Amino acid sequence: VSGTLVTLLIGPNEQVQSRTRGDGRFSFEGHPDDNVTLIATCDGYRRRQLSVETMEGQEESLAIELSPVKASSGEKIRVQGLTVEIAEETYLELETTGERLSVRQYIDYTKGVVLSLAPSEAALRRVWQDPDRRRGFVDDLAQKGVHPEILSDLVKRPDADTFDTIGSIAYGTPLRMREERAKALANLEQDFLQAYGPDAREVLVALLDKYRFGGVEELAKPEVFSVPPFDWMGHAPGVARIFGGVDRLREALRQLQAKLYKLEEAA
């Protein structure tokens, strides 16, 4: 996205800024050998913040994906089983019953639906660690007019993990950001990551970046291997070869998703 303001925080009171060029690229020179924070902002897109590890004198490449803002005041959003009216006060209409709910009422309704499907946070976590069960659970929510992407907007934390958004509503558990979970996995699951060769680890780290941006749902999409950096690796067939076959790639993906949701005690 051209014209994006990119800010690099390199110290407590020190920052440098750059704007993306027409091709969407930007650059910084003379960065320190450290962990720095990078923030990208652009009208019409959600603010993006991430941590970047830099090495002095070494050129680093980084792709930042920006998510468009979905709606503005006065609009209506329709998804399966639900109509969301965004005005001075937001209302949500359940298509199954015709009920028109305030945000507070919809959140209370969501809590009841979630508890009927997963009575405890531990039960939800077991579902969430398994891609197939998670997909079925999300489908069950949608049938009742509950949509995680709408919930994220309502609680005004689009960077929160979907599991944590649902958990905070249903069980009162802390709301964790995707960035937190990705960092926890990278720091606490070194045995898992080091069990793979360098090329396979590069794939897993890139998948974590996709998770940071779009959530665990990104890891379940076959088309994830059609975009950078996986297209450079030969798309899905090339990535599968890196892991020694499709079955091993699927198992690595399954473990990666499971490990994202078992870190509360250690994080």
C-alpha positions as CSV (number, residue, x, y, z in Angstrom):
1,V,0.0,0.0,0.0
2,S,1.7,3.2,-1.1
3,G,1.8,6.2,1.3
4,T,1.8,4.1,4.4
5,L,3.6,5.7,7.4
6,V,6.1,3.2,8.8
7,T,7.6,4.1,12.2
8,L,10.6,2.3,13.7
9,L,10.9,2.6,17.5
10,I,14.6,2.2,18.3
11,G,14.7,3.5,21.8
12,P,12.5,4.8,24.7
13,N,12.2,8.3,23.1
14,E,13.7,7.7,19.7
15,Q,12.0,6.8,16.5
16,V,12.6,7.1,12.7
17,Q,9.9,7.2,10.1
18,S,9.5,6.4,6.4
19,R,6.6,6.3,3.9
20,T,6.1,3.5,1.4
21,R,6.7,4.3,-2.2
22,G,4.4,3.7,-5.1
23,D,5.3,0.0,-5.2
24,G,4.5,-0.3,-1.4
25,R,8.2,-0.7,-0.5
26,F,10.0,1.2,2.3
27,S,13.5,1.1,3.8
28,F,15.5,2.1,6.9
29,E,19.3,2.4,7.1
30,G,21.6,2.3,10.1
31,H,19.3,0.3,12.4
32,P,20.7,-1.0,15.6
33,D,21.5,-4.6,16.5
34,D,18.4,-5.1,18.7
35,N,14.8,-6.0,18.9
36,V,12.8,-3.0,17.7
37,T,9.1,-2.2,17.3
38,L,7.7,-1.3,13.8
39,I,4.3,0.4,13.4
40,A,2.5,0.8,10.0
41,T,-0.5,3.2,9.7
42,C,-2.5,4.1,6.6
43,D,-6.0,5.7,6.1
44,G,-8.5,3.0,5.4
45,Y,-6.4,0.2,7.0
46,R,-6.0,-1.2,10.5
47,R,-2.9,-0.1,12.4
48,R,-0.2,-2.8,12.4
49,Q,2.5,-3.2,15.1
50,L,5.1,-5.9,15.3
51,S,8.5,-6.7,16.8
52,V,11.5,-7.1,14.5
53,E,14.9,-8.5,15.3
54,T,17.6,-6.5,13.5
55,M,21.3,-7.0,13.1
56,E,23.7,-4.1,12.5
57,G,25.2,-4.1,9.1
58,Q,22.9,-6.8,7.8
59,E,20.1,-6.2,5.3
60,E,16.7,-7.5,6.4
61,S,13.5,-8.0,4.3
62,L,10.1,-7.9,5.8
63,A,6.6,-8.1,4.3
64,I,3.8,-6.3,6.2
65,E,0.2,-7.1,5.4
66,L,-2.4,-4.4,6.2
67,S,-6.1,-5.3,6.8
68,P,-8.7,-2.9,5.4
69,V,-11.2,-1.3,7.8
70,K,-14.4,-3.2,7.1
71,A,-17.1,-0.7,7.7
72,S,-18.0,2.9,8.5
73,S,-20.8,4.6,10.4
74,G,-24.3,4.0,9.0
75,E,-23.4,0.8,7.2
76,K,-25.0,-2.7,7.5
77,I,-23.0,-5.9,7.5
78,R,-24.7,-9.2,6.7
79,V,-23.1,-12.5,7.5
80,Q,-24.7,-15.9,8.0
81,G,-27.6,-15.6,10.4
82,L,-26.8,-12.1,11.5
83,T,-27.2,-8.5,10.3
84,V,-25.0,-5.8,12.0
85,E,-26.2,-2.2,11.8
86,I,-23.5,0.3,12.5
87,A,-24.8,3.7,13.5
88,E,-24.5,5.9,16.6
89,E,-25.3,2.8,18.5
90,T,-24.6,-0.7,17.0
91,Y,-27.4,-3.2,16.8
92,L,-27.3,-6.8,15.7
93,E,-30.3,-8.7,14.4
94,L,-30.5,-12.5,14.6
95,E,-32.1,-13.8,11.4
96,T,-33.3,-17.0,13.1
97,T,-35.5,-15.2,15.6
98,G,-35.6,-11.6,14.3
99,E,-34.4,-10.3,17.6
100,R,-32.6,-7.0,17.5
101,L,-29.9,-6.9,20.1
102,S,-27.6,-4.2,21.5
103,V,-23.9,-4.9,21.7
104,R,-24.2,-5.9,25.4
105,Q,-27.1,-8.1,24.7
106,Y,-25.3,-9.8,21.7
107,I,-22.3,-10.5,23.9
108,D,-24.5,-12.0,26.6
109,Y,-26.2,-14.1,23.9
110,T,-22.8,-15.2,22.6
111,K,-21.8,-16.3,26.1
112,G,-24.8,-18.5,26.3
113,V,-24.2,-20.1,22.9
114,V,-20.5,-20.8,23.6
115,L,-21.3,-22.3,27.0
116,S,-23.8,-24.6,25.5
117,L,-21.2,-25.9,23.1
118,A,-18.1,-25.8,25.3
119,P,-19.0,-25.6,29.1
120,S,-15.4,-24.7,30.2
121,E,-12.3,-23.0,28.9
122,A,-10.5,-26.3,28.9
123,A,-13.2,-27.8,26.7
124,L,-12.9,-24.9,24.3
125,R,-9.1,-25.2,24.2
126,R,-9.3,-28.9,23.3
127,V,-11.6,-28.0,20.4
128,W,-9.4,-25.1,19.3
129,Q,-6.2,-27.2,19.2
130,D,-7.7,-29.5,16.6
131,P,-8.3,-27.8,13.2
132,D,-11.2,-30.1,12.2
133,R,-13.0,-29.7,15.5
134,R,-12.4,-26.0,15.5
135,R,-13.9,-25.6,12.0
136,G,-17.0,-27.5,13.1
137,F,-17.3,-25.4,16.3
138,V,-17.1,-22.2,14.3
139,D,-19.7,-23.5,11.9
140,D,-22.0,-24.3,14.9
141,L,-21.5,-20.8,16.1
142,A,-22.4,-19.3,12.7
143,Q,-25.6,-21.4,12.6
144,K,-26.6,-19.5,15.8
145,G,-25.6,-16.1,14.4
146,V,-22.3,-15.9,16.4
147,H,-19.3,-14.8,14.3
148,P,-15.8,-14.4,15.8
149,E,-14.8,-11.7,13.4
150,I,-17.8,-9.6,14.5
151,L,-16.9,-10.2,18.1
152,S,-13.4,-8.9,17.6
153,D,-14.7,-5.7,16.2
154,L,-17.3,-5.3,19.0
155,V,-14.7,-5.7,21.8
156,K,-12.4,-3.3,19.7
157,R,-9.5,-5.7,19.8
158,P,-9.0,-7.0,16.2
159,D,-5.5,-8.1,17.1
160,A,-6.7,-10.4,19.8
161,D,-6.7,-14.2,19.2
162,T,-10.1,-15.6,18.3
163,F,-9.8,-18.2,21.0
164,D,-9.1,-15.5,23.6
165,T,-11.9,-13.3,22.4
166,I,-14.4,-16.1,22.8
167,G,-12.9,-17.2,26.1
168,S,-13.0,-13.7,27.6
169,I,-16.7,-13.4,26.7
170,A,-17.7,-16.9,27.8
171,Y,-15.4,-17.6,30.8
172,G,-13.9,-14.2,31.8
173,T,-10.4,-15.3,30.9
174,P,-7.7,-12.8,30.0
175,L,-7.7,-11.4,26.5
176,R,-4.4,-12.2,24.8
177,M,-3.1,-10.8,21.5
178,R,-1.9,-13.0,18.6
179,E,1.5,-11.3,18.9
180,E,1.7,-12.6,22.5
181,R,0.9,-16.2,21.5
182,A,3.3,-16.1,18.6
183,K,6.1,-14.9,20.8
184,A,5.3,-17.4,23.5
185,L,5.5,-20.3,21.0
186,A,8.8,-19.0,19.5
187,N,10.3,-18.7,23.0
188,L,8.9,-21.7,24.8
189,E,8.7,-24.3,22.0
190,Q,12.3,-24.3,20.8
191,D,12.4,-28.2,21.1
192,F,9.5,-28.3,18.6
193,L,11.1,-25.8,16.2
194,Q,14.6,-27.2,16.5
195,A,13.3,-30.7,15.6
196,Y,13.1,-29.5,12.0
197,G,15.8,-28.5,9.6
198,P,16.6,-24.9,8.7
199,D,14.3,-24.7,5.7
200,A,11.4,-26.3,7.5
201,R,11.9,-23.9,10.5
202,E,11.8,-21.0,8.0
203,V,8.4,-22.2,6.9
204,L,7.1,-22.5,10.5
205,V,8.4,-19.0,11.4
206,A,6.7,-17.6,8.2
207,L,3.5,-19.4,9.2
208,L,3.6,-17.8,12.6
209,D,3.8,-14.4,10.9
210,K,0.7,-15.3,8.9
211,Y,-1.0,-16.2,12.2
212,R,0.1,-12.8,13.7
213,F,-1.7,-11.0,10.9
214,G,-4.8,-13.0,10.3
215,G,-5.2,-15.5,13.1
216,V,-5.1,-19.3,13.2
217,E,-7.6,-19.5,10.4
218,E,-4.9,-18.4,8.0
219,L,-3.0,-21.6,8.8
220,A,-5.9,-23.8,7.8
221,K,-6.3,-22.2,4.3
222,P,-4.7,-24.2,1.4
223,E,-4.1,-20.9,-0.4
224,V,-1.7,-19.7,2.3
225,F,1.1,-21.4,0.3
226,S,0.3,-19.4,-2.8
227,V,1.6,-16.1,-1.3
228,P,5.1,-14.9,-0.2
229,P,7.3,-16.3,1.0
230,F,5.8,-19.7,0.2
231,D,5.5,-19.0,-3.5
232,W,9.2,-18.6,-3.6
233,M,9.5,-22.1,-2.1
234,G,7.5,-23.7,-4.8
235,H,4.0,-23.2,-3.4
236,A,2.3,-26.1,-1.5
237,P,4.3,-28.9,-3.4
238,G,7.6,-27.2,-2.7
239,V,6.8,-26.7,0.9
240,A,5.7,-30.3,1.3
241,R,9.0,-31.5,-0.2
242,I,10.9,-29.4,2.5
243,F,9.1,-31.4,5.2
244,G,9.5,-34.7,3.5
245,G,6.0,-35.1,2.2
246,V,2.4,-33.9,2.5
247,D,1.6,-36.0,5.6
248,R,4.6,-34.6,7.5
249,L,3.7,-31.0,6.5
250,R,0.1,-31.6,7.7
251,E,1.4,-33.0,11.0
252,A,3.7,-30.0,11.5
253,L,0.8,-27.7,10.8
254,R,-1.4,-29.6,13.3
255,Q,1.3,-29.4,16.0
256,L,1.9,-25.7,15.4
257,Q,-1.7,-24.9,15.9
258,A,-2.0,-27.1,18.9
259,K,1.0,-25.5,20.6
260,L,-0.3,-22.0,20.1
261,Y,-3.0,-22.9,22.7
262,K,-1.2,-24.7,25.5
263,L,1.0,-21.9,26.7
264,E,-1.0,-20.1,29.4
265,E,0.8,-21.7,32.3
266,A,4.3,-21.1,31.0
267,A,3.8,-17.8,29.2
